[in-house]
Amino acid sequence: MSHLHKEFVKNFETEIQVNGKKLPLNHFIQETIANMCIGILKTLKEVDEPEKTIKIAIKKLDETSTVDAHTYP
């Protein structure tokens, strides 16, 4: 490994697919995305146990709609 590259401990394997195509993510980006998601999840009251697998799916709606931001679907 080149002296210009920083080493770090890898804790997560992160994958992102867009329209079924897997995006290439280097180790740094994989860790960054995983830690951002875990940080958000830790603020939710319903999450009590440590994360083992987290799946997030985002689907763009065909039509936009106006909703109350504080209600659940």
Gaussian input, Z-matrix of N, CA and C with variables (Angstrom, degrees):
# hf/3-21g

backbone

0 1
 N
 C     1     B1
 C     2     B2     1     A1
 N     3     B3     2     A2     1     D1
 C     4     B4     3     A3     2     D2
 C     5     B5     4     A4     3     D3
 N     6     B6     5     A5     4     D4
 C     7     B7     6     A6     5     D5
 C     8     B8     7     A7     6     D6
 N     9     B9     8     A8     7     D7
 C    10    B10     9     A9     8     D8
 C    11    B11    10    A10     9     D9
 N    12    B12    11    A11    10    D10
 C    13    B13    12    A12    11    D11
 C    14    B14    13    A13    12    D12
 N    15    B15    14    A14    13    D13
 C    16    B16    15    A15    14    D14
 C    17    B17    16    A16    15    D15
 N    18    B18    17    A17    16    D16
 C    19    B19    18    A18    17    D17
 C    20    B20    19    A19    18    D18
 N    21    B21    20    A20    19    D19
 C    22    B22    21    A21    20    D20
 C    23    B23    22    A22    21    D21
 N    24    B24    23    A23    22    D22
 C    25    B25    24    A24    23    D23
 C    26    B26    25    A25    24    D24
 N    27    B27    26    A26    25    D25
 C    28    B28    27    A27    26    D26
 C    29    B29    28    A28    27    D27
 N    30    B30    29    A29    28    D28
 C    31    B31    30    A30    29    D29
 C    32    B32    31    A31    30    D30
 N    33    B33    32    A32    31    D31
 C    34    B34    33    A33    32    D32
 C    35    B35    34    A34    33    D33
 N    36    B36    35    A35    34    D34
 C    37    B37    36    A36    35    D35
 C    38    B38    37    A37    36    D36
 N    39    B39    38    A38    37    D37
 C    40    B40    39    A39    38    D38
 C    41    B41    40    A40    39    D39
 N    42    B42    41    A41    40    D40
 C    43    B43    42    A42    41    D41
 C    44    B44    43    A43    42    D42
 N    45    B45    44    A44    43    D43
 C    46    B46    45    A45    44    D44
 C    47    B47    46    A46    45    D45
 N    48    B48    47    A47    46    D46
 C    49    B49    48    A48    47    D47
 C    50    B50    49    A49    48    D48
 N    51    B51    50    A50    49    D49
 C    52    B52    51    A51    50    D50
 C    53    B53    52    A52    51    D51
 N    54    B54    53    A53    52    D52
 C    55    B55    54    A54    53    D53
 C    56    B56    55    A55    54    D54
 N    57    B57    56    A56    55    D55
 C    58    B58    57    A57    56    D56
 C    59    B59    58    A58    57    D57
 N    60    B60    59    A59    58    D58
 C    61    B61    60    A60    59    D59
 C    62    B62    61    A61    60    D60
 N    63    B63    62    A62    61    D61
 C    64    B64    63    A63    62    D62
 C    65    B65    64    A64    63    D63
 N    66    B66    65    A65    64    D64
 C    67    B67    66    A66    65    D65
 C    68    B68    67    A67    66    D66
 N    69    B69    68    A68    67    D67
 C    70    B70    69    A69    68    D68
 C    71    B71    70    A70    69    D69
 N    72    B72    71    A71    70    D70
 C    73    B73    72    A72    71    D71
 C    74    B74    73    A73    72    D72
 N    75    B75    74    A74    73    D73
 C    76    B76    75    A75    74    D74
 C    77    B77    76    A76    75    D75
 N    78    B78    77    A77    76    D76
 C    79    B79    78    A78    77    D77
 C    80    B80    79    A79    78    D78
 N    81    B81    80    A80    79    D79
 C    82    B82    81    A81    80    D80
 C    83    B83    82    A82    81    D81
 N    84    B84    83    A83    82    D82
 C    85    B85    84    A84    83    D83
 C    86    B86    85    A85    84    D84
 N    87    B87    86    A86    85    D85
 C    88    B88    87    A87    86    D86
 C    89    B89    88    A88    87    D87
 N    90    B90    89    A89    88    D88
 C    91    B91    90    A90    89    D89
 C    92    B92    91    A91    90    D90
 N    93    B93    92    A92    91    D91
 C    94    B94    93    A93    92    D92
 C    95    B95    94    A94    93    D93
 N    96    B96    95    A95    94    D94
 C    97    B97    96    A96    95    D95
 C    98    B98    97    A97    96    D96
 N    99    B99    98    A98    97    D97
 C   100   B100    99    A99    98    D98
 C   101   B101   100   A100    99    D99
 N   102   B102   101   A101   100   D100
 C   103   B103   102   A102   101   D101
 C   104   B104   103   A103   102   D102
 N   105   B105   104   A104   103   D103
 C   106   B106   105   A105   104   D104
 C   107   B107   106   A106   105   D105
 N   108   B108   107   A107   106   D106
 C   109   B109   108   A108   107   D107
 C   110   B110   109   A109   108   D108
 N   111   B111   110   A110   109   D109
 C   112   B112   111   A111   110   D110
 C   113   B113   112   A112   111   D111
 N   114   B114   113   A113   112   D112
 C   115   B115   114   A114   113   D113
 C   116   B116   115   A115   114   D114
 N   117   B117   116   A116   115   D115
 C   118   B118   117   A117   116   D116
 C   119   B119   118   A118   117   D117
 N   120   B120   119   A119   118   D118
 C   121   B121   120   A120   119   D119
 C   122   B122   121   A121   120   D120
 N   123   B123   122   A122   121   D121
 C   124   B124   123   A123   122   D122
 C   125   B125   124   A124   123   D123
 N   126   B126   125   A125   124   D124
 C   127   B127   126   A126   125   D125
 C   128   B128   127   A127   126   D126
 N   129   B129   128   A128   127   D127
 C   130   B130   129   A129   128   D128
 C   131   B131   130   A130   129   D129
 N   132   B132   131   A131   130   D130
 C   133   B133   132   A132   131   D131
 C   134   B134   133   A133   132   D132
 N   135   B135   134   A134   133   D133
 C   136   B136   135   A135   134   D134
 C   137   B137   136   A136   135   D135
 N   138   B138   137   A137   136   D136
 C   139   B139   138   A138   137   D137
 C   140   B140   139   A139   138   D138
 N   141   B141   140   A140   139   D139
 C   142   B142   141   A141   140   D140
 C   143   B143   142   A142   141   D141
 N   144   B144   143   A143   142   D142
 C   145   B145   144   A144   143   D143
 C   146   B146   145   A145   144   D144
 N   147   B147   146   A146   145   D145
 C   148   B148   147   A147   146   D146
 C   149   B149   148   A148   147   D147
 N   150   B150   149   A149   148   D148
 C   151   B151   150   A150   149   D149
 C   152   B152   151   A151   150   D150
 N   153   B153   152   A152   151   D151
 C   154   B154   153   A153   152   D152
 C   155   B155   154   A154   153   D153
 N   156   B156   155   A155   154   D154
 C   157   B157   156   A156   155   D155
 C   158   B158   157   A157   156   D156
 N   159   B159   158   A158   157   D157
 C   160   B160   159   A159   158   D158
 C   161   B161   160   A160   159   D159
 N   162   B162   161   A161   160   D160
 C   163   B163   162   A162   161   D161
 C   164   B164   163   A163   162   D162
 N   165   B165   164   A164   163   D163
 C   166   B166   165   A165   164   D164
 C   167   B167   166   A166   165   D165
 N   168   B168   167   A167   166   D166
 C   169   B169   168   A168   167   D167
 C   170   B170   169   A169   168   D168
 N   171   B171   170   A170   169   D169
 C   172   B172   171   A171   170   D170
 C   173   B173   172   A172   171   D171
 N   174   B174   173   A173   172   D172
 C   175   B175   174   A174   173   D173
 C   176   B176   175   A175   174   D174
 N   177   B177   176   A176   175   D175
 C   178   B178   177   A177   176   D176
 C   179   B179   178   A178   177   D177
 N   180   B180   179   A179   178   D178
 C   181   B181   180   A180   179   D179
 C   182   B182   181   A181   180   D180
 N   183   B183   182   A182   181   D181
 C   184   B184   183   A183   182   D182
 C   185   B185   184   A184   183   D183
 N   186   B186   185   A185   184   D184
 C   187   B187   186   A186   185   D185
 C   188   B188   187   A187   186   D186
 N   189   B189   188   A188   187   D187
 C   190   B190   189   A189   188   D188
 C   191   B191   190   A190   189   D189
 N   192   B192   191   A191   190   D190
 C   193   B193   192   A192   191   D191
 C   194   B194   193   A193   192   D192
 N   195   B195   194   A194   193   D193
 C   196   B196   195   A195   194   D194
 C   197   B197   196   A196   195   D195
 N   198   B198   197   A197   196   D196
 C   199   B199   198   A198   197   D197
 C   200   B200   199   A199   198   D198
 N   201   B201   200   A200   199   D199
 C   202   B202   201   A201   200   D200
 C   203   B203   202   A202   201   D201
 N   204   B204   203   A203   202   D202
 C   205   B205   204   A204   203   D203
 C   206   B206   205   A205   204   D204
 N   207   B207   206   A206   205   D205
 C   208   B208   207   A207   206   D206
 C   209   B209   208   A208   207   D207
 N   210   B210   209   A209   208   D208
 C   211   B211   210   A210   209   D209
 C   212   B212   211   A211   210   D210
 N   213   B213   212   A212   211   D211
 C   214   B214   213   A213   212   D212
 C   215   B215   214   A214   213   D213
 N   216   B216   215   A215   214   D214
 C   217   B217   216   A216   215   D215
 C   218   B218   217   A217   216   D216

   B1=1.4534
   B2=1.5250
   B3=1.2912
   B4=1.4537
   B5=1.5301
   B6=1.3073
   B7=1.4705
   B8=1.5246
   B9=1.3314
   B10=1.4618
   B11=1.5263
   B12=1.3513
   B13=1.4524
   B14=1.5197
   B15=1.3254
   B16=1.4588
   B17=1.5220
   B18=1.3207
   B19=1.4533
   B20=1.5236
   B21=1.3206
   B22=1.4577
   B23=1.5146
   B24=1.3233
   B25=1.4575
   B26=1.5240
   B27=1.3197
   B28=1.4694
   B29=1.5215
   B30=1.3206
   B31=1.4556
   B32=1.5246
   B33=1.3294
   B34=1.4523
   B35=1.5234
   B36=1.3125
   B37=1.4543
   B38=1.5229
   B39=1.2970
   B40=1.4513
   B41=1.5208
   B42=1.3240
   B43=1.4587
   B44=1.5172
   B45=1.3229
   B46=1.4573
   B47=1.5182
   B48=1.3337
   B49=1.4561
   B50=1.5160
   B51=1.3137
   B52=1.4612
   B53=1.5214
   B54=1.3262
   B55=1.4601
   B56=1.5275
   B57=1.3361
   B58=1.4544
   B59=1.5158
   B60=1.3281
   B61=1.4603
   B62=1.5341
   B63=1.3359
   B64=1.4603
   B65=1.5280
   B66=1.3297
   B67=1.4610
   B68=1.5220
   B69=1.3202
   B70=1.4591
   B71=1.5359
   B72=1.3273
   B73=1.4675
   B74=1.5164
   B75=1.3189
   B76=1.4659
   B77=1.5342
   B78=1.3240
   B79=1.4686
   B80=1.5279
   B81=1.3238
   B82=1.4614
   B83=1.5297
   B84=1.3223
   B85=1.4676
   B86=1.5230
   B87=1.3396
   B88=1.4638
   B89=1.5250
   B90=1.3133
   B91=1.4627
   B92=1.5257
   B93=1.3302
   B94=1.4545
   B95=1.5312
   B96=1.3250
   B97=1.4662
   B98=1.5288
   B99=1.3252
   B100=1.4641
   B101=1.5269
   B102=1.3127
   B103=1.4692
   B104=1.5198
   B105=1.3310
   B106=1.4670
   B107=1.5259
   B108=1.3243
   B109=1.4683
   B110=1.5237
   B111=1.3112
   B112=1.4628
   B113=1.5259
   B114=1.3112
   B115=1.4629
   B116=1.5176
   B117=1.3215
   B118=1.4701
   B119=1.5193
   B120=1.3350
   B121=1.4605
   B122=1.5234
   B123=1.3198
   B124=1.4644
   B125=1.5239
   B126=1.3216
   B127=1.4679
   B128=1.5267
   B129=1.3328
   B130=1.4619
   B131=1.5211
   B132=1.3168
   B133=1.4580
   B134=1.5177
   B135=1.3339
   B136=1.4598
   B137=1.5248
   B138=1.3269
   B139=1.4619
   B140=1.5239
   B141=1.3476
   B142=1.4602
   B143=1.5252
   B144=1.3229
   B145=1.4539
   B146=1.5211
   B147=1.3265
   B148=1.4719
   B149=1.5272
   B150=1.3082
   B151=1.4537
   B152=1.5299
   B153=1.3191
   B154=1.4602
   B155=1.5180
   B156=1.3182
   B157=1.4645
   B158=1.5121
   B159=1.3109
   B160=1.4538
   B161=1.5263
   B162=1.3284
   B163=1.4581
   B164=1.5135
   B165=1.3054
   B166=1.4571
   B167=1.5209
   B168=1.3166
   B169=1.4610
   B170=1.5169
   B171=1.3052
   B172=1.4553
   B173=1.5241
   B174=1.3183
   B175=1.4634
   B176=1.5184
   B177=1.3126
   B178=1.4643
   B179=1.5216
   B180=1.3259
   B181=1.4550
   B182=1.5261
   B183=1.3197
   B184=1.4633
   B185=1.5251
   B186=1.3388
   B187=1.4608
   B188=1.5248
   B189=1.3127
   B190=1.4477
   B191=1.5296
   B192=1.3164
   B193=1.4618
   B194=1.5057
   B195=1.3076
   B196=1.4525
   B197=1.5323
   B198=1.3358
   B199=1.4527
   B200=1.5224
   B201=1.3325
   B202=1.4581
   B203=1.5260
   B204=1.2986
   B205=1.4656
   B206=1.5196
   B207=1.3333
   B208=1.4502
   B209=1.5193
   B210=1.3178
   B211=1.4631
   B212=1.5171
   B213=1.3177
   B214=1.4602
   B215=1.5131
   B216=1.3281
   B217=1.4713
   B218=1.5212
   A1=108.63
   A2=115.18
   A3=121.16
   A4=110.40
   A5=116.73
   A6=120.77
   A7=111.57
   A8=118.22
   A9=121.36
   A10=112.68
   A11=117.14
   A12=120.84
   A13=111.04
   A14=115.73
   A15=121.37
   A16=109.28
   A17=117.21
   A18=121.84
   A19=109.24
   A20=116.28
   A21=121.20
   A22=108.47
   A23=116.01
   A24=122.02
   A25=108.45
   A26=116.31
   A27=121.41
   A28=108.59
   A29=116.63
   A30=122.79
   A31=113.35
   A32=117.68
   A33=121.39
   A34=111.59
   A35=115.34
   A36=121.90
   A37=105.82
   A38=117.16
   A39=122.74
   A40=109.55
   A41=115.50
   A42=121.06
   A43=109.41
   A44=115.99
   A45=122.09
   A46=107.77
   A47=115.08
   A48=121.12
   A49=108.61
   A50=116.25
   A51=121.80
   A52=107.04
   A53=115.65
   A54=122.14
   A55=111.34
   A56=116.04
   A57=122.01
   A58=115.06
   A59=118.04
   A60=121.53
   A61=109.64
   A62=116.18
   A63=121.39
   A64=110.18
   A65=115.22
   A66=120.18
   A67=110.35
   A68=118.25
   A69=120.04
   A70=109.82
   A71=116.95
   A72=122.33
   A73=109.08
   A74=117.23
   A75=118.32
   A76=109.15
   A77=116.32
   A78=120.75
   A79=111.84
   A80=117.54
   A81=120.63
   A82=110.94
   A83=117.35
   A84=121.05
   A85=110.39
   A86=118.30
   A87=121.17
   A88=110.59
   A89=117.21
   A90=121.23
   A91=111.57
   A92=116.78
   A93=120.99
   A94=111.30
   A95=117.11
   A96=121.04
   A97=110.41
   A98=117.36
   A99=120.96
   A100=110.83
   A101=117.45
   A102=120.43
   A103=112.52
   A104=118.27
   A105=120.62
   A106=110.14
   A107=117.00
   A108=120.29
   A109=110.91
   A110=117.40
   A111=121.30
   A112=110.49
   A113=117.21
   A114=120.54
   A115=112.09
   A116=116.95
   A117=120.73
   A118=110.17
   A119=117.71
   A120=121.21
   A121=112.92
   A122=117.45
   A123=120.79
   A124=112.12
   A125=117.84
   A126=120.33
   A127=112.01
   A128=117.99
   A129=121.21
   A130=110.71
   A131=116.92
   A132=121.99
   A133=113.03
   A134=118.09
   A135=121.45
   A136=113.54
   A137=119.01
   A138=122.00
   A139=108.91
   A140=115.78
   A141=120.03
   A142=113.54
   A143=118.12
   A144=120.50
   A145=110.71
   A146=116.65
   A147=119.90
   A148=111.24
   A149=115.44
   A150=121.02
   A151=111.13
   A152=116.17
   A153=122.22
   A154=108.59
   A155=115.15
   A156=121.61
   A157=108.15
   A158=115.92
   A159=121.97
   A160=106.67
   A161=116.42
   A162=120.45
   A163=108.14
   A164=115.90
   A165=121.62
   A166=107.23
   A167=116.58
   A168=121.14
   A169=108.24
   A170=116.74
   A171=122.19
   A172=107.29
   A173=115.72
   A174=121.01
   A175=108.67
   A176=116.13
   A177=119.71
   A178=108.62
   A179=115.83
   A180=121.50
   A181=110.64
   A182=116.02
   A183=120.32
   A184=110.89
   A185=115.41
   A186=120.72
   A187=109.12
   A188=117.42
   A189=120.62
   A190=109.88
   A191=116.00
   A192=121.12
   A193=109.41
   A194=117.62
   A195=123.19
   A196=107.84
   A197=116.13
   A198=121.40
   A199=110.00
   A200=116.23
   A201=122.22
   A202=107.38
   A203=116.93
   A204=121.20
   A205=113.92
   A206=118.53
   A207=121.78
   A208=113.32
   A209=118.11
   A210=120.79
   A211=109.35
   A212=115.69
   A213=120.67
   A214=109.37
   A215=117.83
   A216=120.35
   A217=112.24
   D1=137.73
   D2=-179.46
   D3=-65.89
   D4=149.20
   D5=177.89
   D6=-67.93
   D7=-11.33
   D8=179.25
   D9=-83.57
   D10=-13.58
   D11=-177.98
   D12=-96.50
   D13=138.12
   D14=179.85
   D15=-91.24
   D16=136.21
   D17=175.70
   D18=-96.39
   D19=146.77
   D20=175.19
   D21=-150.57
   D22=164.87
   D23=-179.63
   D24=-81.81
   D25=128.20
   D26=179.99
   D27=-92.37
   D28=124.75
   D29=-178.35
   D30=-110.13
   D31=-20.84
   D32=-171.39
   D33=-134.18
   D34=151.82
   D35=168.12
   D36=-112.94
   D37=117.19
   D38=-174.15
   D39=-117.41
   D40=137.37
   D41=179.40
   D42=-133.61
   D43=139.19
   D44=174.70
   D45=-127.26
   D46=131.91
   D47=174.79
   D48=-119.97
   D49=136.87
   D50=175.15
   D51=-121.98
   D52=119.59
   D53=-176.91
   D54=52.78
   D55=38.98
   D56=177.08
   D57=83.12
   D58=-3.37
   D59=-179.55
   D60=-101.16
   D61=122.50
   D62=179.96
   D63=-73.16
   D64=128.96
   D65=178.71
   D66=-85.76
   D67=140.63
   D68=176.07
   D69=-75.06
   D70=124.59
   D71=179.34
   D72=-125.30
   D73=126.83
   D74=176.29
   D75=-75.13
   D76=171.65
   D77=-174.56
   D78=-60.69
   D79=-38.70
   D80=-179.18
   D81=-63.41
   D82=-45.41
   D83=-179.94
   D84=-66.92
   D85=-39.08
   D86=177.08
   D87=-57.78
   D88=-47.09
   D89=-179.92
   D90=-66.38
   D91=-40.58
   D92=-179.09
   D93=-62.92
   D94=-47.72
   D95=179.64
   D96=-62.90
   D97=-44.89
   D98=-179.97
   D99=-60.53
   D100=-45.92
   D101=-178.60
   D102=-67.24
   D103=-33.95
   D104=175.88
   D105=-64.72
   D106=-45.29
   D107=-179.79
   D108=-64.13
   D109=-43.39
   D110=-179.93
   D111=-64.10
   D112=-39.32
   D113=177.28
   D114=-60.74
   D115=-41.70
   D116=177.77
   D117=-66.71
   D118=-44.55
   D119=-178.21
   D120=-62.62
   D121=-33.34
   D122=-178.83
   D123=-65.66
   D124=-18.91
   D125=178.75
   D126=-85.09
   D127=-11.16
   D128=-179.03
   D129=-84.39
   D130=135.38
   D131=-177.30
   D132=-67.21
   D133=-27.64
   D134=-174.72
   D135=-79.07
   D136=-9.41
   D137=-177.46
   D138=-98.79
   D139=106.09
   D140=-176.68
   D141=-106.80
   D142=-27.89
   D143=-174.31
   D144=-105.21
   D145=159.41
   D146=179.33
   D147=-62.27
   D148=148.04
   D149=-179.33
   D150=-72.90
   D151=138.32
   D152=171.79
   D153=-118.29
   D154=-45.66
   D155=176.36
   D156=-138.76
   D157=133.52
   D158=176.61
   D159=-125.68
   D160=127.20
   D161=175.84
   D162=-121.45
   D163=129.44
   D164=178.58
   D165=-126.47
   D166=126.51
   D167=177.01
   D168=-119.28
   D169=132.38
   D170=179.00
   D171=-124.01
   D172=124.30
   D173=-179.78
   D174=-121.15
   D175=126.76
   D176=176.84
   D177=-73.84
   D178=129.16
   D179=179.85
   D180=-72.39
   D181=146.23
   D182=177.13
   D183=-65.98
   D184=-36.17
   D185=178.09
   D186=-132.04
   D187=141.15
   D188=176.89
   D189=-77.08
   D190=158.71
   D191=176.08
   D192=-146.33
   D193=159.64
   D194=178.62
   D195=-101.02
   D196=128.09
   D197=-177.79
   D198=-134.99
   D199=162.56
   D200=173.43
   D201=-78.32
   D202=121.27
   D203=-174.70
   D204=-64.73
   D205=-18.20
   D206=-175.29
   D207=-102.31
   D208=11.05
   D209=177.35
   D210=-109.29
   D211=161.54
   D212=179.74
   D213=-102.54
   D214=145.76
   D215=179.95
   D216=-64.52

